[in-house]
Amino acid sequence: MTDLVYKGFKENGDAFSVATLIYARLRRVAGRIIDVMYLVQNKDYAQYVVELAQAENDAELGRHAARLNALIIAEREPSFAVIQEEIAKIVQNEVEVTEDEIYKAQVSHHYIGALR
């Protein structure tokens, strides 16, 4: 569990530092407080904070919002090399699925007792 929490900081150090700058400036300019840890983990919330920061019409806040928006866009659009690696993994690990596995997968989604 702790590995999942700290993994966001290791991979998104730039996003965390920009988010803390936005936090400080947004609090000073508009009196608004954001959750920096949640921002680093949730891209939709990060996009909301970018829109919130841009709506304040503050030059410094706008620069930080632009940096964060660039990081969000870079995170959402994987590079060609990453896509090629994923395809290679799928092709390498391709295994035939049996009829029994298909049936088990379908039943778990339809049977309400599987939810309990």
N, C-alpha and C positions, 0 to 999 in steps of 0.2 A: 504494500500500500504506500509506504513512504517513497519507494522508488518511483511510483507513478506521479506523486506530487512534485518531487524535485526534478523529474525528467523535463518538465516544461521549462524550468530555469536553465538547464544545461543546453537545451536546443534553441531556446528563444531568449538569449541574454540581451540581444539588441532590443527586442520587443519589451522586455521588462524595464530596461533603462529608459526607453522613450516613454513608456507608460508612467513611470514615476515622475518624469518631467511634466507630463500632461497633468498628472494628479496634483502636483504642486501649483502649477500655473492655473489650472481650472478652479482650484480651491481659492486662490488669491483673487482671480478676476471675477468669477461668477458665484463663489461660495458653494460650488458643487463638489461632492466627494464621489470618487469612483473606486471600484474594487480592482486593484492592480493585479492581484493573483488570479482572479477570475478572468480578467482581460487577457492575460497571457494564455490561459487554457481554452477560452471560448472565442472563436473568431467572429461570431455574430455580435457578441457583446463588444468586441474590439471595434467592429465597424460602427456600432451605435455610438461609442465614445468618440470616434473620429468625426462623425456627423455632429455630435454635440459640441465638440471643440471648434469645428469650423463655423458653427452657428454663432459663436461668441464674437466674431470679427476682431480678434486680437492677433496681431502679426506673429508674435512668438508662439502662441498657441496654434496658429495655422501652420507654422513650420513643423512643429512637433507632430501635428495631426497628419501632415503630408508624409513625414517619415514613417509613422505607424501604418498609414494606408499602403505605402510601398512595401512594407514588410508583410502585410496581410495578403497583398496581391502575389508577392513572391511565394508565399506559403501555399496559396490555393492552386497555383499553376506549376505543377511538377515539371522538371526539366526532361528533355528527351532521353537522356541517359538513365534517369530514374525509371521512366516508363519502360525502356528496353530491359532493364534489370528485372522488373516485375514480370514482364512477359517471359523472360528466360526462366525465372523461378517457376512460373505456372507450367510451362512446357516441360521443364525438367521433372517436376513432381506430378505430372499428369498420370492419374490412375483411373481405371475404368470403375464406374459406379455400378454396383449390383442392384438388381430389382428390390432386394430386401432393404438396402440402404435408402433407396428412393421411397419405399413404403414407410419406413420408420421416420423419415424426414417429413413426409406429408401428414402422418398421423399425429405427430407431436404438435403440429400447428392447428389441427382441427379438433382434437380431443380436449375438452375443457378440464378434465382431470389432470392433464399435464401441466396446467398452470398452478396447481396447488402444491 
